[in-house]
Amino acid sequence: MAKEFASRGDMTEKAVTFSEIGRDLWAFTAEGDPNTGVIIGDDCVMIVDAQATPRLANKVVEKIRGVTDKPIRYVVLSHYHAVRVLGASAYGADEIIASDTCRAMVAERGQEDWDSEFERFPRLFQGHESIPGLTWPTMTFATKMTVYLGNRRVDLMHLGRAHTAGDIVAWVPDEGVMFTGDIVEYHSACYCGDGHFSDWGATLDAIKAYRPAAIAPGRGDALVGDEMVNAAIENTQDFVESTYRPAAAVAARGGSLKDAWDAVRAECDPKFADYAIYEHCLPFNVARAYDEAQGMDTPRIWTAERDKQMWESLQG
């Protein structure tokens, strides 16, 4: 039987957790749905990743107001994907910060990504009528930017390509806590459809070099302590390598995309089949891995039409 497209059948509400992972540092998580980070400084609040709609973002605001009444001045976008950015208007922030590359990707493929993700994951876009349009960063940087929330310092850094070309992390040195976006996941499949497999491992190594005491990952539970942090980084690396290696081997011998699909399933199903959004991600991951293995450095733009064609050819 053909599987229902992407996550169209996933309409179950997820339980929200709001965890303090360092002094005045919080992770909003929801059983494998996209996470949001909250950094509370002396005089204001910074958000890391905005959620898919203002309706979902208001759930984050509600949690924030349970711990502080300080104004929300900054929204940081770890990357350009619609499920991360389209709720930004709900926070009423003064500035929206992202990498130069992230802003360029909004211009290049933001609308296509919105249309694509809307079809893939309707539950996350309930209340989509309140989205005012594409979310445009108001401040950008190439590799590093420091923001002070009073005396609290936050370093925003592009450590390398991974989940997208423009990924950034937020590092709070006074507590040794990092907000990684989808570069790191915990018991959730990595979405690699816009990724850079050959660079992802080095970017994970760069994160590990900071020796974070805690990480708020892109999806899954907050990671507190060396054991959880290191296990999640290593598991993410294993997921990425286990997806790319078999697809690259098939491409090298002139095999088809369907051959790559079969090879990746054989490698990944035994290890990751129970992860959140695993079946959702798999066709997009295999397609991107196969393209990269054939020398395509820039991921092709996903559209709602291309999504369906890919799904039918692989998961159909």
C-alpha positions as semicolon CSV with decimal commas, in nm:
position;residue;x (nm);y (nm);z (nm)
1;M;0,000;0,000;0,000
2;A;0,130;0,346;-0,090
3;K;0,215;0,567;0,206
4;E;0,021;0,892;0,251
5;F;0,220;1,187;0,121
6;A;0,483;1,319;0,362
7;S;0,312;1,407;0,695
8;R;-0,039;1,474;0,564
9;G;-0,174;1,198;0,786
10;D;-0,005;1,327;1,101
11;M;-0,276;1,541;1,261
12;T;-0,214;1,438;1,623
13;E;-0,143;1,728;1,857
14;K;0,199;1,698;2,020
15;A;0,271;1,750;2,389
16;V;0,478;2,062;2,450
17;T;0,774;2,075;2,688
18;F;0,938;2,398;2,804
19;S;1,271;2,309;2,962
20;E;1,534;2,530;3,123
21;I;1,869;2,406;2,990
22;G;2,086;2,676;3,147
23;R;2,025;2,989;3,352
24;D;1,743;3,174;3,173
25;L;1,786;2,957;2,864
26;W;1,485;2,755;2,751
27;A;1,395;2,496;2,489
28;F;1,040;2,474;2,357
29;T;1,002;2,118;2,223
30;A;0,706;1,913;2,101
31;E;0,773;1,542;2,038
32;G;0,970;1,583;1,716
33;D;0,798;1,896;1,586
34;P;1,025;2,197;1,520
35;N;1,182;2,340;1,837
36;T;1,223;2,702;1,944
37;G;1,497;2,837;2,168
38;V;1,453;3,120;2,419
39;I;1,743;3,329;2,550
40;I;1,658;3,569;2,832
41;G;1,907;3,848;2,887
42;D;1,925;4,130;3,139
43;D;1,691;4,356;2,947
44;C;1,525;4,157;2,670
45;V;1,457;3,820;2,509
46;M;1,596;3,654;2,196
47;I;1,407;3,381;2,010
48;V;1,588;3,116;1,806
49;D;1,355;2,985;1,532
50;A;1,006;3,120;1,510
51;Q;0,770;2,824;1,438
52;A;0,558;2,779;1,123
53;T;0,272;3,017;1,198
54;P;0,185;3,301;1,434
55;R;-0,062;3,063;1,602
56;L;0,218;2,822;1,695
57;A;0,449;3,110;1,787
58;N;0,189;3,235;2,033
59;K;0,225;2,906;2,221
60;V;0,592;2,990;2,265
61;V;0,507;3,343;2,379
62;E;0,266;3,200;2,635
63;K;0,545;2,987;2,783
64;I;0,785;3,282;2,783
65;R;0,536;3,497;2,970
66;G;0,527;3,232;3,239
67;V;0,895;3,301;3,319
68;T;0,963;3,664;3,220
69;D;0,790;3,987;3,119
70;K;1,096;4,126;2,938
71;P;1,035;4,242;2,580
72;I;1,117;4,014;2,289
73;R;1,360;4,219;2,080
74;Y;1,531;3,964;1,855
75;V;1,422;3,668;1,647
76;V;1,711;3,461;1,511
77;L;1,650;3,230;1,214
78;S;1,881;2,930;1,208
79;H;1,790;2,881;0,839
80;Y;1,522;2,968;0,586
81;H;1,272;2,678;0,601
82;A;0,907;2,779;0,630
83;V;0,836;2,572;0,942
84;R;1,107;2,772;1,119
85;V;1,038;3,126;1,005
86;L;0,679;3,205;0,906
87;G;0,560;3,258;1,265
88;A;0,807;3,541;1,326
89;S;0,552;3,822;1,317
90;A;0,389;3,699;1,641
91;Y;0,687;3,802;1,854
92;G;0,680;4,172;1,765
93;A;1,060;4,175;1,761
94;D;1,269;4,479;1,669
95;E;1,510;4,277;1,456
96;I;1,509;3,946;1,267
97;I;1,862;3,811;1,230
98;A;1,997;3,546;0,993
99;S;2,301;3,471;0,784
100;D;2,361;3,648;0,454
101;T;2,311;3,313;0,282
102;C;1,982;3,250;0,461
103;R;1,841;3,580;0,336
104;A;1,958;3,502;-0,016
105;M;1,781;3,166;0,005
106;V;1,457;3,332;0,114
107;A;1,483;3,543;-0,203
108;E;1,577;3,249;-0,422
109;R;1,341;2,979;-0,295
110;G;1,141;3,103;0,003
111;Q;0,800;3,103;-0,165
112;E;0,856;2,762;-0,322
113;D;0,959;2,624;0,017
114;W;0,648;2,769;0,182
115;D;0,421;2,614;-0,082
116;S;0,609;2,285;-0,056
117;E;0,603;2,257;0,322
118;F;0,239;2,362;0,341
119;E;0,152;2,054;0,136
120;R;0,386;1,827;0,329
121;F;0,281;1,913;0,685
122;P;-0,070;2,062;0,711
123;R;-0,092;2,027;1,091
124;L;0,196;2,270;1,141
125;F;0,024;2,526;0,918
126;Q;-0,311;2,541;1,096
127;G;-0,387;2,911;1,130
128;H;-0,181;2,987;0,819
129;E;-0,421;3,270;0,733
130;S;-0,240;3,485;0,991
131;I;0,099;3,457;0,815
132;P;0,163;3,805;0,670
133;G;0,406;3,684;0,402
134;L;0,764;3,569;0,369
135;T;0,982;3,641;0,671
136;W;1,268;3,872;0,570
137;P;1,571;3,916;0,797
138;T;1,639;4,276;0,890
139;M;2,002;4,211;0,995
140;T;2,242;3,961;0,838
141;F;2,605;3,859;0,867
142;A;2,856;3,642;0,684
143;T;3,021;3,425;0,952
144;K;2,980;3,574;1,300
145;M;2,780;3,836;1,486
146;T;2,766;3,911;1,857
147;V;2,451;4,047;2,022
148;Y;2,440;4,169;2,382
149;L;2,118;4,129;2,579
150;G;2,234;4,366;2,849
151;N;2,544;4,192;2,984
152;R;2,453;3,856;2,836
153;R;2,651;3,785;2,521
154;V;2,514;3,571;2,238
155;D;2,742;3,469;1,950
156;L;2,562;3,390;1,626
157;M;2,786;3,184;1,398
158;H;2,788;3,017;1,061
159;L;3,010;2,716;1,133
160;G;2,965;2,551;0,795
161;R;2,703;2,408;0,561
162;A;2,488;2,123;0,689
163;H;2,106;2,113;0,689
164;T;2,117;2,409;0,448
165;A;2,391;2,630;0,306
166;G;2,306;2,914;0,545
167;D;2,275;2,741;0,884
168;I;2,374;2,931;1,196
169;V;2,399;2,845;1,564
170;A;2,349;3,061;1,873
171;W;2,614;3,016;2,143
172;V;2,566;3,151;2,495
173;P;2,914;3,136;2,649
174;D;2,823;3,225;3,007
175;E;2,633;2,894;3,035
176;G;2,802;2,695;2,757
177;V;2,468;2,637;2,582
178;M;2,416;2,614;2,207
179;F;2,103;2,638;1,994
180;T;2,183;2,445;1,676
181;G;1,871;2,445;1,464
182;D;1,848;2,136;1,245
183;I;2,222;2,077;1,228
184;V;2,169;1,849;1,531
185;E;1,859;1,634;1,591
186;Y;1,759;1,402;1,873
187;H;1,564;1,084;1,794
188;S;1,427;1,258;1,487
189;A;1,522;1,207;1,126
190;C;1,746;1,471;0,971
191;Y;1,580;1,641;0,678
192;C;1,855;1,647;0,414
193;G;1,659;1,758;0,108
194;D;1,839;2,094;0,104
195;G;2,151;1,968;0,278
196;H;2,521;1,939;0,212
197;F;2,625;1,589;0,310
198;S;2,996;1,634;0,245
199;D;3,014;1,936;0,479
200;W;2,772;1,830;0,752
201;G;3,021;1,618;0,948
202;A;3,278;1,897;0,972
203;T;3,008;2,136;1,092
204;L;2,910;1,887;1,363
205;D;3,278;1,862;1,462
206;A;3,289;2,242;1,491
207;I;2,990;2,232;1,727
208;K;3,145;1,954;1,931
209;A;3,466;2,157;1,969
210;Y;3,275;2,408;2,182
211;R;3,201;2,127;2,429
212;P;2,846;2,248;2,496
213;A;2,702;2,176;2,838
214;A;2,360;2,165;2,672
215;I;2,210;2,187;2,324
216;A;1,864;2,278;2,204
217;P;1,845;2,073;1,882
218;G;1,619;2,137;1,586
219;R;1,384;1,854;1,674
220;G;1,357;1,624;1,972
221;D;1,424;1,665;2,342
222;A;1,668;1,918;2,484
223;L;2,013;1,773;2,540
224;V;2,167;1,839;2,881
225;G;2,504;1,702;2,990
226;D;2,805;1,564;2,805
227;E;2,656;1,219;2,753
228;M;2,335;1,337;2,581
229;V;2,509;1,612;2,385
230;N;2,781;1,385;2,245
231;A;2,540;1,100;2,175
232;A;2,309;1,328;1,976
233;I;2,595;1,477;1,773
234;E;2,734;1,133;1,694
235;N;2,390;0,996;1,611
236;T;2,321;1,286;1,378
237;Q;2,652;1,222;1,205
238;D;2,566;0,854;1,170
239;F;2,229;0,940;1,017
240;V;2,385;1,173;0,761
241;E;2,663;0,932;0,668
242;S;2,428;0,633;0,654
243;T;2,209;0,822;0,408
244;Y;2,485;0,954;0,185
245;R;2,727;0,660;0,170
246;P;2,494;0,404;0,005
247;A;2,346;0,662;-0,233
248;A;2,694;0,770;-0,339
249;A;2,799;0,410;-0,398
250;V;2,499;0,356;-0,626
251;A;2,566;0,680;-0,816
252;A;2,933;0,583;-0,862
253;R;2,840;0,261;-1,038
254;G;2,577;0,431;-1,257
255;G;2,276;0,299;-1,069
256;S;1,935;0,466;-1,069
257;L;1,768;0,684;-0,810
258;K;1,543;0,388;-0,722
259;D;1,855;0,176;-0,669
260;A;1,985;0,445;-0,433
261;W;1,651;0,442;-0,250
262;D;1,675;0,067;-0,193
263;A;2,037;0,094;-0,075
264;V;1,963;0,376;0,170
265;R;1,663;0,193;0,311
266;A;1,872;-0,117;0,367
267;E;2,126;0,087;0,562
268;C;1,896;0,325;0,751
269;D;1,575;0,133;0,826
270;P;1,732;-0,094;1,093
271;K;1,873;0,206;1,279
272;F;1,630;0,492;1,228
273;A;1,288;0,362;1,119
274;D;1,128;0,459;1,452
275;Y;1,255;0,819;1,442
276;A;1,012;1,109;1,411
277;I;0,940;1,209;1,046
278;Y;1,165;0,930;0,914
279;E;0,936;0,820;0,629
280;H;0,851;1,182;0,556
281;C;1,217;1,278;0,505
282;L;1,345;0,969;0,328
283;P;1,254;1,040;-0,038
284;F;1,387;1,397;-0,018
285;N;1,703;1,278;0,157
286;V;1,776;1,009;-0,101
287;A;1,711;1,245;-0,393
288;R;1,949;1,506;-0,254
289;A;2,217;1,248;-0,167
290;Y;2,200;1,105;-0,519
291;D;2,225;1,455;-0,671
292;E;2,521;1,555;-0,453
293;A;2,702;1,229;-0,530
294;Q;2,672;1,319;-0,899
295;G;2,836;1,657;-0,841
296;M;2,535;1,885;-0,788
297;D;2,662;2,123;-0,519
298;T;2,354;2,348;-0,493
299;P;2,035;2,160;-0,400
300;R;1,758;2,179;-0,653
301;I;1,458;2,384;-0,544
302;W;1,173;2,174;-0,410
303;T;0,828;2,272;-0,533
304;A;0,491;2,126;-0,441
305;E;0,482;1,959;-0,786
306;R;0,834;1,815;-0,760
307;D;0,757;1,689;-0,409
308;K;0,464;1,482;-0,530
309;Q;0,656;1,343;-0,827
310;M;0,943;1,237;-0,602
311;W;0,710;1,079;-0,351
312;E;0,527;0,879;-0,615
313;S;0,848;0,754;-0,773
314;L;0,999;0,638;-0,444
315;Q;0,735;0,599;-0,170
316;G;0,439;0,545;-0,404
